[in-house]
Amino acid sequence: TTSGAVVIRSTNGGAAGLSGSLFFSTGTSKDSNSGSVYIGTGAATAGRAGAVVVNVGSGTSGAGGGVLVNAGRSTLNTGGAVRISSGQGTATTSGAVVIRSLNSGTKG
């Protein structure tokens, strides 16, 4: 059978208002490491594993929203790394890594 879905969302904004924001964060730590935030899907033993999708809304009169990925900085050590890896294919090829910019509009 299928397990249930978990939906976390803010409510819609009013006629001239903004919709709410969502924040997922761990607490700070003074003398040790802070916690991590994990977003993932479960493994599938007889089917296709689920995807992790980050989708940003479109703007009609303003610009579309952006996607920003920042690694952490360090004052006494190396800053954090940003890693993007494709999935390993043990029986065939690995997945592709595609980064692209779409075509501009008529005024671009």
N, C-alpha and C positions, 0 to 999 in steps of 0.2 A: 504494500500500500504506500501511498504518498504521505510524507509528513507535512505538517502545516507550515504556512509561511509566517514570517515575522515582518511586520511593516512598521517602520519608524519614520514619521514625517511631521513637519510642522503644518499648521493650517494655512489655508489660502489667505492672501492679503485682501483687504477691503478694496473699494473702488479706487482709492488713491494711495493705498498703503502697500507696504512690502510684506511678503510672507516671512515667516520666522526662519532663523538659522538653526543648524544642527551642529553641535560640538561633541566630538568624541576625544577624550583626553585622559591621560593618566595623571596622577598627582606628582608633585615634585619630591625630590629626595635631597636631604642635606648631606648625609655622610655615606651614601651608597648609590647604586644605580636606580633610576626611575623605571617604572614599568613600561611594557610595550603594548601596542595596539595591533591586534591581529584581525585581518579580514580575510576570510577564505571560504572555500567550499569543501565539502566532504569528498572522499574518494568514491569511485564507482567500480565495483568488481566485475560487473557484467554489462556495463553500458558506458556512456560518455560522462565524464566528470562535469560538474557545473562550472560556469564562467563567473568571473568577477568583472563587473561592468561599472565604469565610472562615466557618468553621462552628465553633461552640463547643458542647461537650458538655453534656448535661443532667445534673441532679443528682436523685437519688431522695429522699434524706433531707436533703440540703443544697441550697443555692441553685444554680441553673445558673450556668455560667461567663459572664463578661462580655466585652465587646469594648471595648477602650480604644484610642483613636487620639490621640496627642499630637504636636503640632508642637514643634520644637526651640526653646529659649529662647536669648536672646543678652544678654550683659551690656553690649555696646557698640553694638548695632545692633538692627534690628527682629526680633522673634521670627518663627519660621516660620509659614506659613499652612497651613490644612487646606482642601483643595479637593475637592469631590465634584461631578463633572460627568457628565451623560448623554452618550451617543454621538450624534454628528452623523448625521443622515439626509440624504444629498445628494439623493436622489430623492424622499423623503417626509419625514415628521416626525422629529424627534430622539427619543431615548429618554426615558423618564420618570425622575424622581428621587423616590423614595418613602421616607419615614422615618415609621415608625409604632411604636406601642407596642401590644402585644396585650392582650386582655382579661384581667383578673385572675381568679383562682380564687374558690372559694366563701368563702375567708377573707380575700380582698384588699379 
